[in-house]
């Protein structure tokens, strides 16, 4: 089959790789009809994620049609149309039973690698390094799906792929980010980063009762999308001081909740931002925590910081003192996908939201390497790429 494969920093190729096969009776094979490039894929593209190997198949936002199931699969059969979430979860360990699916104890066969880096291992992920399982990803013609009774959500309606594809990651991720922000009716919510996760965090903040949403970015088309589709007020962080602007907007109090939808490659300004970039390139710190620092400073006393943005390791000059003395609540984590799939699919089917608004580029799989570059450089007003194998 044809697939997008990783060969090092800024080196993604379309290659022939072996077709996936059933290796466990709980597996299913899905023929991919649509798959997306995620912002966190750029951490792989930029070479920041350890334990990647040449030839690894990328991608964790796929959907398609089931073509084969293992003998123990009970909920799926050939011909079912499914969206596959990016987390791989067994459904039966203590964490899965507590609806903490992204912390599954059983789905990462390389848990010891992750344990050495993090203390404990989270769940395995599709197409996201050998530290997190070494699973082949979904930017391919076919995908092997372990624990097939637990992961995929069936789509029985005739909604187009574009409307349901983002159940695979970015819509539930934005929704959980807003849920983690502990939004009360009428709250002011500030969202750093207007990529797809940020866009869905904005939409979800409204769904959960926000009274005001402020979106922070520097890319004009992203800020425009936040205004047009998210009804958000916006701040261009290169043109305005974010702290001063948020204080002026909130009478000096600060936002009730702050969402970091940026993660490890934040573009900081000033000397601190420049120092972060140098330290990251020199491998002196794993992540650029500019947004974390800024959100902690801006959030009101007793407020909540929600962090859906992906971080990979250690950061420098973390403001632990301000976070503690302001009594902030901090909630983080990879998305507990299976908790959200059915209710968010129902939201789409009921017309509460049409997630396809984030798509700016649809291309065949063969153009994947070019689209990685376009997405990375934000060329051609690129916000979200969908690939069709």
VOGU-3710 file (C-alpha; in Angstrom, 3 decimals, decimal comma):
1> xxxxxxxxxx> 0,000/0,000/0,000  0,987/3,659/-0,290  1,739/5,565/2,914  3,432/8,695/4,217  6,634/7,717/5,993  9,089/9,548/8,251  12,791/9,708/7,331  14,116/12,421/9,612  13,698/16,117/10,180  11,574/17,722/7,421
11> xxxxxxxxxx> 11,763/14,495/5,395  8,373/12,874/4,741  7,952/10,562/1,739  5,218/8,625/-0,057  6,344/5,011/-0,228  5,130/1,475/-0,764  4,930/-0,349/2,569  3,480/-3,763/3,504  -0,295/-3,943/3,891  -1,386/-4,273/7,528
21> xxxxxxxxxx> -2,617/-7,666/8,713  -4,682/-8,990/11,598  -2,167/-9,944/14,296  -4,558/-10,190/17,246  -8,169/-11,446/17,256  -9,269/-8,044/18,593  -7,851/-6,184/15,535  -9,665/-4,666/12,577  -8,333/-3,452/9,230  -9,741/-0,152/7,954
31> xxxxxxxxxx> -9,461/1,134/4,393  -8,778/4,851/4,822  -11,039/7,284/2,959  -9,816/10,486/4,634  -6,952/11,372/6,947  -5,575/14,672/8,231  -2,280/16,276/9,156  -2,325/17,386/12,798  -0,366/20,216/14,376  1,303/17,665/16,645
41> xxxxxxxxxx> 2,539/15,842/13,517  4,737/18,883/12,990  6,640/17,988/16,173  7,636/14,807/14,322  8,340/16,709/11,123  10,548/19,170/13,005  12,480/16,339/14,641  11,553/17,015/18,271  9,955/13,668/19,167  12,418/10,958/20,274
51> xxxxxxxxxx> 12,300/7,271/19,262  11,111/7,830/15,693  12,604/5,410/13,141  13,135/5,716/9,416  10,134/4,412/7,522  7,596/4,886/10,340  4,105/5,446/8,915  2,678/8,764/10,092  -0,790/10,018/10,936  -3,351/9,776/13,728
61> xxxxxxxxxx> -6,514/11,404/12,328  -8,057/8,758/10,026  -11,449/7,382/9,059  -12,647/4,836/6,555  -14,398/1,521/5,978  -13,804/-1,691/7,877  -12,606/-4,396/5,454  -11,615/-7,161/7,886  -12,057/-7,999/11,555  -10,378/-10,408/13,917
71> xxxxxxxxxx> -12,302/-13,360/15,314  -12,886/-11,694/18,709  -14,274/-8,384/17,382  -17,955/-8,108/18,269  -19,075/-4,540/17,502  -17,718/-4,049/13,984  -18,047/-5,875/10,702  -16,835/-5,425/7,153  -18,540/-2,473/5,488  -18,933/-0,369/8,654
81> xxxxxxxxxx> -17,925/3,266/8,248  -15,803/4,380/11,201  -13,732/7,221/12,591  -10,617/5,989/14,394  -9,474/7,964/17,464  -5,772/8,663/17,856  -5,496/6,990/21,261  -5,358/3,198/21,492  -7,148/1,913/24,588  -7,938/-1,572/25,875
91> xxxxxxxxxx> -11,230/-0,674/27,563  -10,667/-2,985/30,540  -7,756/-1,671/32,650  -8,365/0,539/35,707  -7,746/3,750/33,739  -10,101/2,833/30,893  -12,779/1,838/33,389  -12,379/5,312/34,947  -12,860/6,885/31,455  -9,184/7,938/31,431
101> xxxxxxxxxx> -8,613/6,284/28,072  -5,443/8,142/27,086  -3,767/6,646/30,170  -4,524/3,016/29,236  -2,199/0,563/30,982  -2,209/-2,104/28,291  -1,978/-0,529/24,834  1,674/0,554/24,766  3,931/-2,446/24,110  6,932/-0,166/24,635
111> xxxxxxxxxx> 5,752/1,137/27,994  9,186/0,767/29,551  10,635/3,425/27,210  7,911/5,881/28,181  8,246/4,949/31,848  11,925/5,904/31,846  11,083/9,319/30,421  7,828/10,107/32,261  7,600/7,873/35,318  4,632/5,955/33,883
121> xxxxxxxxxx> 3,449/5,257/30,360  0,349/6,764/28,756  -1,658/4,892/26,124  -0,239/3,888/22,779  -0,869/6,306/19,916  -1,126/5,787/16,178  1,864/7,009/14,182  3,599/8,772/17,063  6,985/7,243/17,894  8,126/3,957/19,360
131> xxxxxxxxxx> 8,031/5,404/22,858  4,244/5,423/22,416  3,897/1,996/20,892  5,485/2,082/17,449  2,074/1,704/15,814  1,765/2,471/12,120  -0,296/5,581/11,483  -3,282/6,402/9,342  -1,775/8,549/6,579  -1,961/5,464/4,421
141> xxxxxxxxxx> -4,344/3,396/2,329  -5,025/0,918/5,142  -4,686/0,878/8,938  -4,552/-1,892/11,510  -6,708/-0,905/14,496  -6,005/-2,777/17,773  -8,783/-3,136/20,384  -11,265/-2,500/17,596  -14,282/-2,930/19,885  -13,080/-0,030/22,035
151> xxxxxxxxxx> -11,716/2,608/19,662  -13,587/3,327/16,428  -16,964/5,078/16,394  -19,439/3,964/13,724  -20,985/6,608/11,494  -24,360/5,337/10,301  -25,556/8,616/8,814  -24,731/9,963/5,361  -22,734/12,887/6,720  -19,679/13,497/4,504
161> xxxxxxxxxx> -16,222/12,505/5,728  -15,293/16,174/6,151  -17,911/16,663/8,873  -16,998/13,649/11,010  -13,268/13,131/10,356  -12,163/15,443/13,156  -13,764/13,188/15,759  -10,445/11,357/15,350  -8,626/14,030/17,360  -8,982/17,792/17,115
171> xxxxxxxxxx> -12,696/18,237/17,871  -12,664/16,072/21,041  -9,287/17,587/21,979  -10,685/21,111/21,766  -13,804/20,042/23,628  -11,888/18,359/26,465  -9,693/21,464/26,670  -12,791/23,596/27,226  -14,246/21,071/29,649  -10,963/21,073/31,604
181> xxxxxxxxxx> -11,161/24,866/31,765  -14,043/24,598/34,276  -16,139/27,187/32,443  -19,066/28,651/34,350  -21,883/30,508/32,612  -20,675/33,927/31,508  -16,960/33,284/32,073  -14,231/34,939/30,041  -12,040/32,337/28,340  -8,704/33,136/26,658
191> xxxxxxxxxx> -7,418/30,669/24,054  -3,768/30,789/22,952  -3,332/29,337/19,469  -5,896/29,474/16,659  -4,921/26,305/14,846  -7,546/23,557/14,590  -7,437/22,565/18,270  -7,703/26,208/19,283  -10,621/26,711/16,878  -12,482/23,788/18,425
201> xxxxxxxxxx> -11,619/24,964/21,937  -13,229/28,307/21,029  -16,345/26,590/19,640  -16,521/24,292/22,663  -16,132/27,154/25,146  -19,330/28,659/23,727  -21,068/25,266/23,881  -20,141/25,047/27,582  -21,509/28,473/28,492  -18,695/31,011/28,066
211> xxxxxxxxxx> -19,802/34,618/28,011  -16,724/35,902/26,219  -13,927/34,192/24,277  -10,623/35,845/23,396  -8,345/34,195/20,822  -4,590/34,882/20,664  -2,385/34,207/17,636  -0,254/36,040/15,102  -1,443/34,475/11,812  -4,072/36,683/10,126
221> xxxxxxxxxx> -6,099/33,860/8,566  -6,264/31,984/11,872  -7,387/35,087/13,715  -9,916/35,724/10,956  -11,312/32,192/11,310  -11,594/32,676/15,083  -13,617/35,832/14,518  -15,755/34,572/11,645  -16,513/31,040/12,810  -15,820/31,337/16,526
231> xxxxxxxxxx> -17,300/34,765/17,320  -14,122/35,417/19,302  -12,426/38,683/20,099  -8,836/38,461/18,946  -5,342/39,595/19,934  -2,375/39,578/17,550  0,481/38,882/19,952  3,057/40,417/17,603  1,149/43,696/17,437  -0,152/43,980/20,997
241> xxxxxxxxxx> 1,006/43,137/24,507  -1,181/40,171/25,457  -1,076/40,734/29,217  -1,896/44,441/28,968  -4,684/43,792/26,480  -6,302/41,044/28,564  -6,095/43,149/31,713  -7,762/46,049/29,913  -10,500/43,751/28,592  -11,244/42,288/32,035
251> xxxxxxxxxx> -10,882/45,354/34,245  -7,527/44,150/35,596  -8,899/40,822/36,806  -7,721/38,496/34,052  -9,568/35,729/32,193  -11,404/33,153/34,295  -9,902/30,342/32,242  -6,880/30,135/29,948  -6,332/27,417/27,330  -2,870/26,668/25,913
261> xxxxxxxxxx> -3,649/25,154/22,509  -0,093/25,737/21,258  2,291/23,386/23,061  5,962/22,796/22,638  6,798/25,022/19,656  5,335/28,305/20,900  6,597/31,425/19,161  7,692/33,741/21,930  8,514/37,394/21,590  11,376/39,376/23,054
271> xxxxxxxxxx> 14,524/38,090/24,705  12,850/35,196/26,518  11,293/33,867/23,319  14,618/34,106/21,495  16,379/32,328/24,384  13,793/29,500/24,333  14,343/28,914/20,634  18,119/28,793/21,051  17,901/26,419/24,025  15,525/24,103/22,183
281> xxxxxxxxxx> 17,744/23,984/19,101  20,759/23,287/21,327  18,815/20,485/23,096  19,066/22,361/26,406  15,298/22,232/26,818  12,699/20,098/25,063  9,914/22,656/24,702  9,351/26,383/24,317  7,006/27,242/27,216  6,259/30,845/26,249
291> xxxxxxxxxx> 2,483/30,326/26,181  2,478/28,471/29,511  4,341/31,333/31,143  2,036/33,934/29,607  -1,178/32,085/30,445  -0,121/31,636/34,075  0,647/35,352/34,298  -2,614/36,406/32,639  -5,084/34,037/34,324  -7,101/35,539/37,140
301> xxxxxxxxxx> -6,430/34,493/40,734  -8,159/31,201/41,447  -8,677/30,587/37,728  -8,070/27,492/35,637  -5,343/26,722/33,093  -6,163/23,984/30,583  -3,325/22,562/28,484  -4,255/20,499/25,401  -1,100/21,648/23,567  1,423/18,810/23,288
311> xxxxxxxxxx> 4,601/19,077/25,384  7,413/16,583/24,962  9,811/16,950/27,876  11,300/19,484/30,274  10,989/23,267/30,118  13,094/26,071/31,568  12,089/29,050/33,750  8,650/27,657/34,551  6,701/30,121/36,763  5,814/27,712/39,576
321> xxxxxxxxxx> 5,670/30,531/42,118  3,010/32,615/40,310  1,010/29,457/39,581  0,995/28,447/43,245  0,500/31,876/44,779  -2,390/32,696/42,456  -4,027/29,382/43,421  -4,453/28,277/39,819  -5,959/24,934/38,890  -4,038/23,248/36,046
331> xxxxxxxxxx> -5,570/20,449/33,966  -3,686/18,704/31,171  -3,575/15,485/29,204  -3,941/13,687/25,939  -7,633/13,449/25,132  -9,680/10,614/26,628  -11,116/10,103/23,181  -13,599/7,296/23,739  -15,361/9,403/26,382  -16,329/11,990/23,771
341> xxxxxxxxxx> -16,914/10,168/20,486  -20,618/9,335/20,783  -21,776/12,617/22,374  -19,798/14,764/19,925  -21,001/12,729/16,942  -24,513/13,452/18,207  -23,657/17,178/18,345  -22,620/17,031/14,684  -25,693/15,051/13,645  -27,946/17,499/15,500
351> xxxxxxxxxx> -26,376/20,427/13,646  -24,863/22,068/16,736  -21,502/22,259/14,950  -20,059/21,539/11,510  -16,351/20,762/12,095  -15,500/20,999/8,383  -15,096/24,775/8,692  -11,408/24,341/9,597  -10,466/22,627/6,316  -8,437/24,826/3,989
361> xxxxxxxxxx> -6,731/22,168/1,845  -7,902/18,784/0,476  -5,366/16,838/-1,543  -4,517/13,269/-2,563  -2,154/11,297/-0,341  0,580/11,622/-2,971  0,824/15,335/-2,197  1,414/14,640/1,483  5,085/15,707/1,618  4,257/18,993/-0,103
371> xxxxxxxxxx> 1,315/19,580/2,255  3,494/18,939/5,320  5,736/21,779/4,127  2,774/24,038/3,328  1,209/23,386/6,734  4,533/23,839/8,535  5,217/27,182/6,863  1,551/28,288/7,012  1,746/29,033/3,280  -1,324/29,525/1,118
381> xxxxxxxxx> -3,423/30,409/4,215  -3,121/26,782/5,322  -4,907/25,901/8,579  -6,007/22,272/8,164  -5,055/19,665/5,566  -7,172/16,619/4,672  -5,572/13,894/2,548  -7,520/11,327/0,541  -5,738/8,017/-0,144
//
